[in-house]
Amino acid sequence: MIIHEIIWKQKFVDKLLMKHSVSIEEAEEVLANKPVIPYLSPAGTWIPQKGAIMKDNEHQVREPLPEVFASEDEAGEFWDAHSTADYEEYLEPVDAVIDIRRRRFEIEVDQETFYALNEYARKINIPVKSIASNILKENISSL
């Protein structure tokens, strides 16, 4: 697997910086150093790495890892309160080459603005993302 593009959601960019003092460049550097990720079955359930031995952290009771997170926010809240070190049996090395050539950033806009952009995009037959990006570039350059 080769990863050439990353999509940064604004809420996670903000959280990385404000809560963890980590820039997107630092996060991408970590990705390039052979990350381990939770293994998901095709059905979306967590599966422990084969042969993994569960660690006995001095008999601490550990909250079970949910089989499925209902949303990105729920997953974020869970990992904010837990360490991946406590769930190593669910992690496995990823055979991937991280060669990020493009970054996209997702930002939130209110419903009214999105509908207006969408309507305008239909009229001139240009994707909404292109119109929004151009509007932002024009407005930023005039600052």
C-alpha positions in Angstrom: 0.0 0.0 0.0 1.3 3.5 -0.9 -0.3 6.5 0.7 0.1 9.7 -1.4 -2.6 11.8 0.0 -3.9 12.7 3.4 -7.2 14.4 4.3 -6.9 16.5 7.5 -10.2 17.2 9.2 -10.1 20.6 10.9 -11.4 19.4 14.2 -8.4 16.9 14.4 -5.9 19.5 13.2 -7.1 21.8 16.0 -7.1 19.0 18.6 -3.6 17.9 17.7 -2.2 21.4 18.1 -4.2 22.6 21.1 -4.3 19.4 23.2 -1.1 17.7 22.2 1.0 20.6 20.8 1.6 18.5 17.7 1.7 20.0 14.2 0.4 18.1 11.1 4.0 17.9 9.9 5.0 16.2 13.1 2.1 13.8 12.8 3.0 13.0 9.2 6.6 12.3 10.3 5.3 9.7 12.8 3.3 8.1 10.0 6.4 7.8 7.9 8.1 5.8 10.6 6.3 2.4 10.3 3.1 3.0 12.3 1.0 0.3 13.9 -2.7 0.6 13.5 -5.8 -1.2 14.9 -6.7 -4.1 12.7 -10.3 -4.1 11.5 -12.1 -7.0 10.0 -14.1 -6.5 6.8 -17.1 -6.2 9.0 -15.6 -3.3 10.9 -14.9 -5.2 14.1 -11.6 -5.0 16.0 -9.6 -8.2 15.8 -6.5 -8.8 18.0 -3.3 -9.5 16.2 -2.8 -13.3 15.9 -0.6 -14.7 18.6 -0.8 -11.6 20.8 -0.6 -12.1 24.5 -2.7 -9.8 26.6 -0.6 -7.9 29.1 -1.5 -8.0 32.8 -0.9 -4.3 33.8 -0.7 -5.1 37.5 -4.2 -6.4 37.5 -5.6 -3.1 36.4 -9.1 -3.3 35.0 -9.0 -2.0 31.4 -12.1 -0.7 29.6 -12.8 -3.0 26.7 -12.1 -1.7 23.2 -15.5 -1.1 21.5 -16.0 -3.4 18.5 -17.2 -0.4 16.5 -17.2 3.3 17.1 -20.4 5.0 16.2 -18.6 8.1 14.9 -15.2 9.7 14.5 -16.0 11.8 17.6 -16.7 8.7 19.7 -13.4 7.2 18.6 -11.6 10.4 19.4 -13.1 10.6 22.8 -12.2 7.0 23.5 -8.5 7.5 22.5 -8.4 10.8 24.4 -9.0 8.9 27.6 -7.0 5.7 26.7 -3.5 4.8 25.6 -2.8 2.6 22.6 -0.1 1.0 24.8 -2.9 -0.6 26.8 -4.4 -2.1 23.6 -1.2 -3.4 21.8 -2.8 -6.7 21.0 -5.1 -4.9 18.7 -2.2 -3.3 16.8 -0.2 -4.6 13.9 2.5 -3.2 11.7 1.4 -1.7 8.5 3.3 -2.6 5.3 2.9 0.8 3.8 4.9 3.5 2.1 4.0 7.0 3.2 4.9 9.4 0.4 2.5 12.3 0.9 2.3 14.4 -2.2 -1.0 16.2 -1.5 -2.8 17.4 1.5 -6.4 18.3 1.7 -8.1 20.0 4.6 -11.7 19.6 5.5 -13.3 22.7 7.1 -16.9 23.1 8.3 -19.3 25.6 6.8 -22.8 26.3 7.9 -25.7 24.8 5.9 -26.8 28.0 4.3 -23.3 28.7 2.9 -22.9 25.2 1.6 -26.2 25.3 -0.2 -25.3 28.6 -1.7 -21.9 27.2 -2.9 -23.6 24.1 -4.2 -26.2 26.1 -6.2 -23.5 28.3 -7.7 -21.4 25.3 -8.5 -24.2 23.7 -10.4 -24.9 26.9 -12.4 -21.3 27.3 -13.6 -20.5 23.5 -13.7 -17.4 23.6 -11.4 -17.0 21.4 -8.3 -17.9 23.0 -4.9 -14.4 22.3 -3.6 -12.8 24.3 -6.4 -15.1 27.3 -5.9 -14.6 27.3 -2.1 -10.8 27.0 -2.5 -10.7 29.9 -5.0 -12.9 32.1 -2.8 -10.6 31.5 0.2 -7.4 32.1 -1.9 -8.8 35.4 -3.2 -10.0 36.6 0.2 -6.7 35.6 1.9 -4.6 37.3 -0.7 -6.5 40.6 -0.1 -5.8 40.5 3.6 
